[in-house]
Amino acid sequence: QGILKGIHCGVIGMIVAAAYVVAMSAEHNFISLGIFIAALILLMKIRLEVVWIIPMAGLTGMLLY
């Protein structure tokens, strides 16, 4: 169980690093900010799996742009 906690922390770190890289290269506007906030709420409050959040955010971005 301790190993899984360590892996969990590593995955969170990699997601934060990827989000930083994307945020620095993405166009900054209110649509992107809204998608980010919605994904953060789904991840942290509703505890939805990242496997579902990433495609939903991508599809939302494709539909709104």
All heavy atoms as TSV, in Angstrom:
chain	resi	resn	atom	element	x	y	z
A	1	GLN	N	N	0.826	-1.195	0.000
A	1	GLN	CA	C	0.000	0.000	0.000
A	1	GLN	C	C	0.869	1.258	0.000
A	1	GLN	O	O	0.504	2.255	-0.592
A	1	GLN	CB	C	-0.920	-0.006	1.204
A	1	GLN	CG	C	-1.916	1.106	1.131
A	1	GLN	CD	C	-3.238	0.718	1.729
A	1	GLN	OE1	O	-3.391	-0.381	2.215
A	1	GLN	NE2	N	-4.177	1.625	1.680
A	2	GLY	N	N	2.002	1.200	0.662
A	2	GLY	CA	C	2.911	2.339	0.656
A	2	GLY	C	C	3.443	2.639	-0.727
A	2	GLY	O	O	3.626	3.800	-1.098
A	3	ILE	N	N	3.686	1.589	-1.495
A	3	ILE	CA	C	4.166	1.773	-2.870
A	3	ILE	C	C	3.108	2.488	-3.699
A	3	ILE	O	O	3.420	3.382	-4.485
A	3	ILE	CB	C	4.536	0.415	-3.495
A	3	ILE	CG1	C	5.769	-0.159	-2.790
A	3	ILE	CG2	C	4.789	0.547	-4.984
A	3	ILE	CD1	C	6.106	-1.568	-3.195
A	4	LEU	N	N	1.853	2.098	-3.530
A	4	LEU	CA	C	0.779	2.741	-4.293
A	4	LEU	C	C	0.634	4.215	-3.935
A	4	LEU	O	O	0.344	5.040	-4.806
A	4	LEU	CB	C	-0.539	2.015	-4.054
A	4	LEU	CG	C	-0.642	0.622	-4.689
A	4	LEU	CD1	C	-1.973	-0.022	-4.334
A	4	LEU	CD2	C	-0.465	0.697	-6.186
A	5	LYS	N	N	0.838	4.554	-2.676
A	5	LYS	CA	C	0.793	5.971	-2.285
A	5	LYS	C	C	1.907	6.751	-2.970
A	5	LYS	O	O	1.710	7.882	-3.409
A	5	LYS	CB	C	0.885	6.109	-0.773
A	5	LYS	CG	C	-0.373	5.739	-0.054
A	5	LYS	CD	C	-0.260	5.982	1.426
A	5	LYS	CE	C	-1.547	5.593	2.129
A	5	LYS	NZ	N	-1.507	5.850	3.559
A	6	GLY	N	N	3.083	6.138	-3.052
A	6	GLY	CA	C	4.199	6.789	-3.745
A	6	GLY	C	C	3.933	6.968	-5.221
A	6	GLY	O	O	4.231	8.011	-5.803
A	7	ILE	N	N	3.351	5.955	-5.844
A	7	ILE	CA	C	2.997	6.050	-7.260
A	7	ILE	C	C	1.949	7.128	-7.472
A	7	ILE	O	O	2.016	7.902	-8.427
A	7	ILE	CB	C	2.510	4.683	-7.783
A	7	ILE	CG1	C	3.680	3.699	-7.829
A	7	ILE	CG2	C	1.866	4.816	-9.150
A	7	ILE	CD1	C	3.279	2.274	-8.155
A	8	HIS	N	N	0.992	7.190	-6.558
A	8	HIS	CA	C	-0.068	8.205	-6.645
A	8	HIS	C	C	0.540	9.616	-6.621
A	8	HIS	O	O	0.169	10.473	-7.428
A	8	HIS	CB	C	-1.054	8.018	-5.493
A	8	HIS	CG	C	-2.213	8.953	-5.523
A	8	HIS	ND1	N	-3.218	8.856	-6.452
A	8	HIS	CD2	C	-2.519	10.018	-4.738
A	8	HIS	CE1	C	-4.084	9.809	-6.240
A	8	HIS	NE2	N	-3.697	10.526	-5.210
A	9	CYS	N	N	1.473	9.839	-5.719
A	9	CYS	CA	C	2.134	11.147	-5.645
A	9	CYS	C	C	2.917	11.443	-6.921
A	9	CYS	O	O	2.920	12.577	-7.406
A	9	CYS	CB	C	3.063	11.197	-4.441
A	9	CYS	SG	S	2.201	11.184	-2.873
A	10	GLY	N	N	3.573	10.431	-7.463
A	10	GLY	CA	C	4.324	10.607	-8.707
A	10	GLY	C	C	3.418	10.960	-9.867
A	10	GLY	O	O	3.748	11.822	-10.696
A	11	VAL	N	N	2.260	10.316	-9.946
A	11	VAL	CA	C	1.308	10.598	-11.020
A	11	VAL	C	C	0.789	12.027	-10.904
A	11	VAL	O	O	0.685	12.740	-11.903
A	11	VAL	CB	C	0.143	9.576	-10.986
A	11	VAL	CG1	C	-0.990	10.004	-11.895
A	11	VAL	CG2	C	0.648	8.203	-11.384
A	12	ILE	N	N	0.488	12.457	-9.689
A	12	ILE	CA	C	0.030	13.834	-9.488
A	12	ILE	C	C	1.110	14.817	-9.922
A	12	ILE	O	O	0.826	15.814	-10.590
A	12	ILE	CB	C	-0.378	14.058	-8.020
A	12	ILE	CG1	C	-1.652	13.288	-7.718
A	12	ILE	CG2	C	-0.584	15.550	-7.732
A	12	ILE	CD1	C	-2.054	13.283	-6.265
A	13	GLY	N	N	2.345	14.529	-9.584
A	13	GLY	CA	C	3.449	15.394	-9.995
A	13	GLY	C	C	3.587	15.468	-11.505
A	13	GLY	O	O	3.825	16.545	-12.067
A	14	MET	N	N	3.439	14.342	-12.182
A	14	MET	CA	C	3.542	14.338	-13.644
A	14	MET	C	C	2.380	15.101	-14.283
A	14	MET	O	O	2.568	15.799	-15.281
A	14	MET	CB	C	3.583	12.910	-14.169
A	14	MET	CG	C	4.906	12.223	-13.888
A	14	MET	SD	S	5.118	10.666	-14.739
A	14	MET	CE	C	3.955	9.643	-13.879
A	15	ILE	N	N	1.188	14.988	-13.703
A	15	ILE	CA	C	0.042	15.735	-14.226
A	15	ILE	C	C	0.264	17.232	-14.054
A	15	ILE	O	O	-0.011	18.018	-14.972
A	15	ILE	CB	C	-1.262	15.281	-13.540
A	15	ILE	CG1	C	-1.608	13.860	-13.965
A	15	ILE	CG2	C	-2.411	16.231	-13.861
A	15	ILE	CD1	C	-2.736	13.242	-13.176
A	16	VAL	N	N	0.767	17.641	-12.913
A	16	VAL	CA	C	1.044	19.064	-12.675
A	16	VAL	C	C	2.114	19.559	-13.645
A	16	VAL	O	O	1.987	20.651	-14.222
A	16	VAL	CB	C	1.457	19.304	-11.208
A	16	VAL	CG1	C	1.997	20.704	-11.010
A	16	VAL	CG2	C	0.288	19.052	-10.281
A	17	ALA	N	N	3.152	18.769	-13.867
A	17	ALA	CA	C	4.209	19.166	-14.803
A	17	ALA	C	C	3.660	19.288	-16.220
A	17	ALA	O	O	3.982	20.245	-16.943
A	17	ALA	CB	C	5.356	18.158	-14.757
A	18	ALA	N	N	2.826	18.330	-16.635
A	18	ALA	CA	C	2.233	18.397	-17.969
A	18	ALA	C	C	1.300	19.599	-18.096
A	18	ALA	O	O	1.294	20.282	-19.118
A	18	ALA	CB	C	1.473	17.103	-18.268
A	19	ALA	N	N	0.528	19.871	-17.041
A	19	ALA	CA	C	-0.371	21.026	-17.065
A	19	ALA	C	C	0.418	22.327	-17.181
A	19	ALA	O	O	0.004	23.253	-17.895
A	19	ALA	CB	C	-1.235	21.043	-15.808
A	20	TYR	N	N	1.548	22.396	-16.509
A	20	TYR	CA	C	2.393	23.596	-16.589
A	20	TYR	C	C	2.905	23.802	-18.013
A	20	TYR	O	O	2.847	24.912	-18.538
A	20	TYR	CB	C	3.558	23.489	-15.606
A	20	TYR	CG	C	4.516	24.645	-15.686
A	20	TYR	CD1	C	4.192	25.867	-15.115
A	20	TYR	CD2	C	5.722	24.534	-16.362
A	20	TYR	CE1	C	5.052	26.945	-15.198
A	20	TYR	CE2	C	6.595	25.606	-16.455
A	20	TYR	CZ	C	6.256	26.800	-15.867
A	20	TYR	OH	O	7.106	27.865	-15.966
A	21	VAL	N	N	3.401	22.742	-18.634
A	21	VAL	CA	C	3.925	22.852	-19.996
A	21	VAL	C	C	2.818	23.273	-20.962
A	21	VAL	O	O	3.020	24.158	-21.806
A	21	VAL	CB	C	4.562	21.510	-20.438
A	21	VAL	CG1	C	4.887	21.520	-21.922
A	21	VAL	CG2	C	5.811	21.230	-19.623
A	22	VAL	N	N	1.649	22.666	-20.829
A	22	VAL	CA	C	0.531	23.015	-21.703
A	22	VAL	C	C	0.090	24.455	-21.448
A	22	VAL	O	O	-0.184	25.211	-22.385
A	22	VAL	CB	C	-0.643	22.029	-21.510
A	22	VAL	CG1	C	-1.886	22.512	-22.226
A	22	VAL	CG2	C	-0.253	20.653	-22.005
A	23	ALA	N	N	0.026	24.851	-20.189
A	23	ALA	CA	C	-0.406	26.210	-19.851
A	23	ALA	C	C	0.547	27.260	-20.413
A	23	ALA	O	O	0.112	28.330	-20.832
A	23	ALA	CB	C	-0.520	26.367	-18.338
A	24	MET	N	N	1.817	26.959	-20.435
A	24	MET	CA	C	2.789	27.924	-20.958
A	24	MET	C	C	2.733	28.019	-22.482
A	24	MET	O	O	3.056	29.053	-23.046
A	24	MET	CB	C	4.215	27.548	-20.521
A	24	MET	CG	C	4.452	27.724	-19.037
A	24	MET	SD	S	4.245	29.433	-18.507
A	24	MET	CE	C	2.775	29.316	-17.512
A	25	SER	N	N	2.297	26.954	-23.158
A	25	SER	CA	C	2.279	26.972	-24.617
A	25	SER	C	C	0.890	27.243	-25.190
A	25	SER	O	O	0.751	27.497	-26.377
A	25	SER	CB	C	2.795	25.639	-25.161
A	25	SER	OG	O	1.938	24.594	-24.780
A	26	ALA	N	N	-0.145	27.196	-24.356
A	26	ALA	CA	C	-1.520	27.373	-24.838
A	26	ALA	C	C	-1.876	28.846	-24.951
A	26	ALA	O	O	-1.276	29.703	-24.305
A	26	ALA	CB	C	-2.495	26.680	-23.888
A	27	GLU	N	N	-2.862	29.091	-25.780
A	27	GLU	CA	C	-3.407	30.435	-25.898
A	27	GLU	C	C	-4.222	30.726	-24.636
A	27	GLU	O	O	-5.065	29.938	-24.234
A	27	GLU	CB	C	-4.309	30.496	-27.130
A	27	GLU	CG	C	-4.955	31.826	-27.350
A	27	GLU	CD	C	-5.871	31.802	-28.560
A	27	GLU	OE1	O	-5.663	30.990	-29.459
A	27	GLU	OE2	O	-6.802	32.616	-28.576
A	28	HIS	N	N	-3.972	31.859	-24.018
A	28	HIS	CA	C	-4.659	32.196	-22.778
A	28	HIS	C	C	-5.931	32.988	-23.085
A	28	HIS	O	O	-5.878	34.091	-23.610
A	28	HIS	CB	C	-3.738	33.014	-21.862
A	28	HIS	CG	C	-2.540	32.253	-21.432
A	28	HIS	ND1	N	-1.297	32.450	-21.989
A	28	HIS	CD2	C	-2.390	31.258	-20.530
A	28	HIS	CE1	C	-0.434	31.638	-21.421
A	28	HIS	NE2	N	-1.071	30.894	-20.543
A	29	ASN	N	N	-7.076	32.383	-22.787
A	29	ASN	CA	C	-8.361	33.057	-22.949
A	29	ASN	C	C	-9.348	32.457	-21.952
A	29	ASN	O	O	-9.030	31.537	-21.204
A	29	ASN	CB	C	-8.866	32.955	-24.395
A	29	ASN	CG	C	-8.999	31.525	-24.844
A	29	ASN	OD1	O	-9.358	30.650	-24.076
A	29	ASN	ND2	N	-8.702	31.286	-26.108
A	30	PHE	N	N	-10.558	32.973	-21.938
A	30	PHE	CA	C	-11.543	32.550	-20.950
A	30	PHE	C	C	-12.066	31.143	-21.202
A	30	PHE	O	O	-12.458	30.449	-20.264
A	30	PHE	CB	C	-12.682	33.556	-20.877
A	30	PHE	CG	C	-12.267	34.852	-20.255
A	30	PHE	CD1	C	-12.168	36.009	-21.013
A	30	PHE	CD2	C	-11.949	34.908	-18.912
A	30	PHE	CE1	C	-11.773	37.200	-20.434
A	30	PHE	CE2	C	-11.553	36.094	-18.318
A	30	PHE	CZ	C	-11.459	37.245	-19.080
A	31	ILE	N	N	-12.085	30.702	-22.453
A	31	ILE	CA	C	-12.533	29.343	-22.748
A	31	ILE	C	C	-11.564	28.337	-22.139
A	31	ILE	O	O	-11.980	27.380	-21.479
A	31	ILE	CB	C	-12.680	29.127	-24.272
A	31	ILE	CG1	C	-13.784	30.025	-24.834
A	31	ILE	CG2	C	-12.954	27.665	-24.590
A	31	ILE	CD1	C	-13.873	30.028	-26.333
A	32	SER	N	N	-10.274	28.556	-22.347
A	32	SER	CA	C	-9.266	27.658	-21.780
A	32	SER	C	C	-9.318	27.678	-20.260
A	32	SER	O	O	-9.208	26.623	-19.616
A	32	SER	CB	C	-7.866	28.057	-22.248
A	32	SER	OG	O	-7.763	27.971	-23.639
A	33	LEU	N	N	-9.492	28.842	-19.687
A	33	LEU	CA	C	-9.579	28.956	-18.235
A	33	LEU	C	C	-10.816	28.218	-17.705
A	33	LEU	O	O	-10.735	27.510	-16.698
A	33	LEU	CB	C	-9.616	30.425	-17.821
A	33	LEU	CG	C	-9.678	30.696	-16.326
A	33	LEU	CD1	C	-8.425	30.178	-15.636
A	33	LEU	CD2	C	-9.851	32.186	-16.075
A	34	GLY	N	N	-11.930	28.334	-18.405
A	34	GLY	CA	C	-13.153	27.642	-17.995
A	34	GLY	C	C	-13.008	26.127	-18.053
A	34	GLY	O	O	-13.453	25.415	-17.148
A	35	ILE	N	N	-12.375	25.632	-19.117
A	35	ILE	CA	C	-12.141	24.191	-19.237
A	35	ILE	C	C	-11.225	23.720	-18.115
A	35	ILE	O	O	-11.459	22.671	-17.504
A	35	ILE	CB	C	-11.563	23.850	-20.619
A	35	ILE	CG1	C	-12.602	24.096	-21.711
A	35	ILE	CG2	C	-11.084	22.396	-20.665
A	35	ILE	CD1	C	-12.062	23.997	-23.125
A	36	PHE	N	N	-10.193	24.499	-17.823
A	36	PHE	CA	C	-9.267	24.140	-16.747
A	36	PHE	C	C	-9.970	24.086	-15.394
A	36	PHE	O	O	-9.804	23.130	-14.637
A	36	PHE	CB	C	-8.104	25.138	-16.710
A	36	PHE	CG	C	-7.228	24.967	-15.508
A	36	PHE	CD1	C	-6.364	23.888	-15.420
A	36	PHE	CD2	C	-7.263	25.877	-14.466
A	36	PHE	CE1	C	-5.549	23.714	-14.304
A	36	PHE	CE2	C	-6.459	25.718	-13.354
A	36	PHE	CZ	C	-5.596	24.636	-13.277
A	37	ILE	N	N	-10.769	25.094	-15.093
A	37	ILE	CA	C	-11.462	25.139	-13.803
A	37	ILE	C	C	-12.467	23.991	-13.700
A	37	ILE	O	O	-12.567	23.340	-12.657
A	37	ILE	CB	C	-12.134	26.511	-13.601
A	37	ILE	CG1	C	-11.055	27.583	-13.397
A	37	ILE	CG2	C	-13.100	26.483	-12.427
A	37	ILE	CD1	C	-11.579	28.998	-13.397
A	38	ALA	N	N	-13.192	23.720	-14.789
A	38	ALA	CA	C	-14.152	22.611	-14.778
A	38	ALA	C	C	-13.441	21.278	-14.561
A	38	ALA	O	O	-13.900	20.438	-13.771
A	38	ALA	CB	C	-14.942	22.589	-16.085
A	39	ALA	N	N	-12.315	21.086	-15.230
A	39	ALA	CA	C	-11.556	19.840	-15.064
A	39	ALA	C	C	-11.021	19.718	-13.644
A	39	ALA	O	O	-11.035	18.630	-13.056
A	39	ALA	CB	C	-10.408	19.798	-16.069
A	40	LEU	N	N	-10.577	20.821	-13.075
A	40	LEU	CA	C	-10.073	20.801	-11.700
A	40	LEU	C	C	-11.180	20.451	-10.711
A	40	LEU	O	O	-10.965	19.657	-9.794
A	40	LEU	CB	C	-9.471	22.170	-11.374
A	40	LEU	CG	C	-8.376	22.236	-10.339
A	40	LEU	CD1	C	-7.210	21.351	-10.732
A	40	LEU	CD2	C	-7.915	23.661	-10.171
A	41	ILE	N	N	-12.355	21.009	-10.916
A	41	ILE	CA	C	-13.487	20.698	-10.036
A	41	ILE	C	C	-13.876	19.232	-10.168
A	41	ILE	O	O	-14.104	18.543	-9.170
A	41	ILE	CB	C	-14.683	21.623	-10.339
A	41	ILE	CG1	C	-14.369	23.044	-9.884
A	41	ILE	CG2	C	-15.960	21.109	-9.676
A	41	ILE	CD1	C	-15.367	24.082	-10.350
A	42	LEU	N	N	-13.948	18.744	-11.404
A	42	LEU	CA	C	-14.291	17.335	-11.604
A	42	LEU	C	C	-13.259	16.412	-10.967
A	42	LEU	O	O	-13.602	15.369	-10.423
A	42	LEU	CB	C	-14.402	17.025	-13.106
A	42	LEU	CG	C	-15.617	17.585	-13.816
A	42	LEU	CD1	C	-15.487	17.375	-15.318
A	42	LEU	CD2	C	-16.878	16.941	-13.294
A	43	LEU	N	N	-12.005	16.804	-11.022
A	43	LEU	CA	C	-10.941	15.984	-10.464
A	43	LEU	C	C	-10.927	16.019	-8.945
A	43	LEU	O	O	-10.841	14.975	-8.298
A	43	LEU	CB	C	-9.587	16.452	-11.010
A	43	LEU	CG	C	-8.355	15.684	-10.555
A	43	LEU	CD1	C	-8.411	14.251	-11.043
A	43	LEU	CD2	C	-7.105	16.361	-11.069
A	44	MET	N	N	-11.040	17.192	-8.364
A	44	MET	CA	C	-10.838	17.324	-6.931
A	44	MET	C	C	-12.118	17.180	-6.107
A	44	MET	O	O	-12.087	16.589	-5.032
A	44	MET	CB	C	-10.162	18.651	-6.627
A	44	MET	CG	C	-8.807	18.765	-7.296
A	44	MET	SD	S	-7.974	20.263	-6.885
A	44	MET	CE	C	-7.035	19.690	-5.483
A	45	LYS	N	N	-13.230	17.711	-6.572
A	45	LYS	CA	C	-14.460	17.679	-5.786
A	45	LYS	C	C	-15.296	16.434	-6.082
A	45	LYS	O	O	-15.784	15.775	-5.180
A	45	LYS	CB	C	-15.311	18.931	-6.045
A	45	LYS	CG	C	-14.648	20.211	-5.610
A	45	LYS	CD	C	-14.564	20.284	-4.107
A	45	LYS	CE	C	-13.958	21.624	-3.702
A	45	LYS	NZ	N	-13.726	21.714	-2.294
A	46	ILE	N	N	-15.467	16.126	-7.357
A	46	ILE	CA	C	-16.307	14.999	-7.748
A	46	ILE	C	C	-15.499	13.706	-7.795
A	46	ILE	O	O	-16.055	12.623	-7.785
A	46	ILE	CB	C	-17.006	15.308	-9.093
A	46	ILE	CG1	C	-17.874	16.555	-8.920
A	46	ILE	CG2	C	-17.838	14.140	-9.580
A	46	ILE	CD1	C	-18.531	17.047	-10.164
A	47	ARG	N	N	-14.177	13.837	-7.823
A	47	ARG	CA	C	-13.251	12.701	-7.818
A	47	ARG	C	C	-13.402	11.831	-9.070
A	47	ARG	O	O	-13.295	10.614	-9.005
A	47	ARG	CB	C	-13.411	11.855	-6.573
A	47	ARG	CG	C	-13.538	12.590	-5.263
A	47	ARG	CD	C	-12.300	12.938	-4.561
A	47	ARG	NE	N	-11.531	11.810	-4.099
A	47	ARG	CZ	C	-10.270	11.936	-3.763
A	47	ARG	NH1	N	-9.698	13.104	-3.838
A	47	ARG	NH2	N	-9.580	10.917	-3.355
A	48	LEU	N	N	-13.661	12.472	-10.206
A	48	LEU	CA	C	-13.758	11.760	-11.472
A	48	LEU	C	C	-12.355	11.364	-11.912
A	48	LEU	O	O	-11.395	12.118	-11.711
A	48	LEU	CB	C	-14.417	12.665	-12.520
A	48	LEU	CG	C	-14.806	12.023	-13.843
A	48	LEU	CD1	C	-15.873	10.955	-13.620
A	48	LEU	CD2	C	-15.336	13.076	-14.793
A	49	GLU	N	N	-12.232	10.203	-12.517
A	49	GLU	CA	C	-10.926	9.715	-12.955
A	49	GLU	C	C	-10.367	10.589	-14.085
A	49	GLU	O	O	-11.107	11.078	-14.940
A	49	GLU	CB	C	-11.049	8.272	-13.449
A	49	GLU	CG	C	-11.397	7.279	-12.375
A	49	GLU	CD	C	-10.256	7.059	-11.405
A	49	GLU	OE1	O	-9.092	7.137	-11.818
A	49	GLU	OE2	O	-10.544	6.813	-10.226
A	50	VAL	N	N	-9.063	10.732	-14.093
A	50	VAL	CA	C	-8.372	11.536	-15.107
A	50	VAL	C	C	-8.612	10.966	-16.497
A	50	VAL	O	O	-8.662	11.705	-17.484
A	50	VAL	CB	C	-6.855	11.598	-14.790
A	50	VAL	CG1	C	-6.097	12.307	-15.881
A	50	VAL	CG2	C	-6.623	12.259	-13.457
A	51	VAL	N	N	-8.795	9.648	-16.576
A	51	VAL	CA	C	-9.042	8.987	-17.856
A	51	VAL	C	C	-10.283	9.561	-18.535
A	51	VAL	O	O	-10.358	9.597	-19.759
A	51	VAL	CB	C	-9.198	7.463	-17.637
A	51	VAL	CG1	C	-9.728	6.761	-18.843
A	51	VAL	CG2	C	-7.883	6.872	-17.190
A	52	TRP	N	N	-11.246	10.036	-17.770
A	52	TRP	CA	C	-12.460	10.625	-18.326
A	52	TRP	C	C	-12.319	12.133	-18.519
A	52	TRP	O	O	-12.905	12.698	-19.442
A	52	TRP	CB	C	-13.658	10.338	-17.429
A	52	TRP	CG	C	-13.963	8.877	-17.341
A	52	TRP	CD1	C	-13.732	8.058	-16.281
A	52	TRP	CD2	C	-14.513	8.061	-18.365
A	52	TRP	NE1	N	-14.114	6.776	-16.581
A	52	TRP	CE2	C	-14.604	6.750	-17.859
A	52	TRP	CE3	C	-14.944	8.308	-19.663
A	52	TRP	CZ2	C	-15.104	5.702	-18.618
A	52	TRP	CZ3	C	-15.449	7.251	-20.408
A	52	TRP	CH2	C	-15.525	5.969	-19.887
A	53	ILE	N	N	-11.570	12.777	-17.662
A	53	ILE	CA	C	-11.446	14.229	-17.722
A	53	ILE	C	C	-10.686	14.678	-18.968
A	53	ILE	O	O	-11.088	15.634	-19.644
A	53	ILE	CB	C	-10.765	14.766	-16.445
A	53	ILE	CG1	C	-11.682	14.525	-15.253
A	53	ILE	CG2	C	-10.425	16.245	-16.577
A	53	ILE	CD1	C	-11.063	14.861	-13.928
A	54	ILE	N	N	-9.600	14.011	-19.296
A	54	ILE	CA	C	-8.774	14.427	-20.428
A	54	ILE	C	C	-9.556	14.395	-21.748
A	54	ILE	O	O	-9.555	15.387	-22.486
A	54	ILE	CB	C	-7.479	13.597	-20.495
A	54	ILE	CG1	C	-6.604	13.938	-19.289
A	54	ILE	CG2	C	-6.732	13.847	-21.799
A	54	ILE	CD1	C	-5.394	13.049	-19.130
A	55	PRO	N	N	-10.238	13.288	-22.090
A	55	PRO	CA	C	-11.005	13.321	-23.353
A	55	PRO	C	C	-12.150	14.332	-23.341
A	55	PRO	O	O	-12.424	14.970	-24.357
A	55	PRO	CB	C	-11.556	11.899	-23.491
A	55	PRO	CG	C	-10.814	11.068	-22.540
A	55	PRO	CD	C	-10.252	11.969	-21.493
A	56	MET	N	N	-12.812	14.477	-22.177
A	56	MET	CA	C	-13.907	15.452	-22.100
A	56	MET	C	C	-13.388	16.873	-22.300
A	56	MET	O	O	-14.019	17.675	-23.003
A	56	MET	CB	C	-14.628	15.353	-20.753
A	56	MET	CG	C	-15.482	14.120	-20.633
A	56	MET	SD	S	-16.530	13.985	-19.162
A	56	MET	CE	C	-15.772	14.941	-17.922
A	57	ALA	N	N	-12.253	17.193	-21.719
A	57	ALA	CA	C	-11.671	18.527	-21.906
A	57	ALA	C	C	-11.246	18.736	-23.350
A	57	ALA	O	O	-11.454	19.808	-23.920
A	57	ALA	CB	C	-10.470	18.710	-20.969
A	58	GLY	N	N	-10.693	17.704	-23.966
A	58	GLY	CA	C	-10.295	17.810	-25.378
A	58	GLY	C	C	-11.480	18.018	-26.285
A	58	GLY	O	O	-11.451	18.871	-27.191
A	59	LEU	N	N	-12.533	17.245	-26.077
A	59	LEU	CA	C	-13.732	17.400	-26.900
A	59	LEU	C	C	-14.399	18.753	-26.691
A	59	LEU	O	O	-14.860	19.390	-27.643
A	59	LEU	CB	C	-14.726	16.280	-26.589
A	59	LEU	CG	C	-14.336	14.893	-27.111
A	59	LEU	CD1	C	-15.306	13.846	-26.582
A	59	LEU	CD2	C	-14.305	14.883	-28.617
A	60	THR	N	N	-14.423	19.205	-25.438
A	60	THR	CA	C	-14.989	20.519	-25.157
A	60	THR	C	C	-14.201	21.610	-25.877
A	60	THR	O	O	-14.791	22.520	-26.474
A	60	THR	CB	C	-14.998	20.784	-23.629
A	60	THR	OG1	O	-15.729	19.748	-22.993
A	60	THR	CG2	C	-15.623	22.122	-23.320
A	61	GLY	N	N	-12.895	21.521	-25.825
A	61	GLY	CA	C	-12.051	22.486	-26.526
A	61	GLY	C	C	-12.289	22.464	-28.037
A	61	GLY	O	O	-12.348	23.519	-28.676
A	62	MET	N	N	-12.425	21.266	-28.595
A	62	MET	CA	C	-12.668	21.163	-30.039
A	62	MET	C	C	-14.010	21.782	-30.408
A	62	MET	O	O	-14.128	22.449	-31.452
A	62	MET	CB	C	-12.624	19.695	-30.483
A	62	MET	CG	C	-11.228	19.140	-30.569
A	62	MET	SD	S	-11.153	17.390	-30.988
A	62	MET	CE	C	-12.271	17.219	-32.321
A	63	LEU	N	N	-15.026	21.575	-29.579
A	63	LEU	CA	C	-16.353	22.113	-29.886
A	63	LEU	C	C	-16.416	23.628	-29.718
A	63	LEU	O	O	-17.118	24.316	-30.461
A	63	LEU	CB	C	-17.397	21.464	-28.984
A	63	LEU	CG	C	-17.676	19.987	-29.251
A	63	LEU	CD1	C	-18.600	19.413	-28.185
A	63	LEU	CD2	C	-18.282	19.802	-30.634
A	64	LEU	N	N	-15.687	24.167	-28.736
A	64	LEU	CA	C	-15.771	25.607	-28.469
A	64	LEU	C	C	-14.832	26.447	-29.334
A	64	LEU	O	O	-15.011	27.654	-29.425
A	64	LEU	CB	C	-15.490	25.864	-26.971
A	64	LEU	CG	C	-16.539	25.309	-26.012
A	64	LEU	CD1	C	-16.122	25.567	-24.579
A	64	LEU	CD2	C	-17.905	25.912	-26.294
A	65	TYR	N	N	-13.826	25.840	-29.927
A	65	TYR	CA	C	-12.918	26.618	-30.770
A	65	TYR	C	C	-13.325	26.469	-32.190
A	65	TYR	O	O	-13.249	26.213	-33.085
A	65	TYR	CB	C	-11.461	26.188	-30.563
A	65	TYR	CG	C	-10.874	26.741	-29.298
A	65	TYR	CD1	C	-10.659	25.922	-28.200
A	65	TYR	CD2	C	-10.546	28.075	-29.190
A	65	TYR	CE1	C	-10.109	26.436	-27.026
A	65	TYR	CE2	C	-9.999	28.588	-28.025
A	65	TYR	CZ	C	-9.783	27.750	-26.963
A	65	TYR	OH	O	-9.231	28.263	-25.806
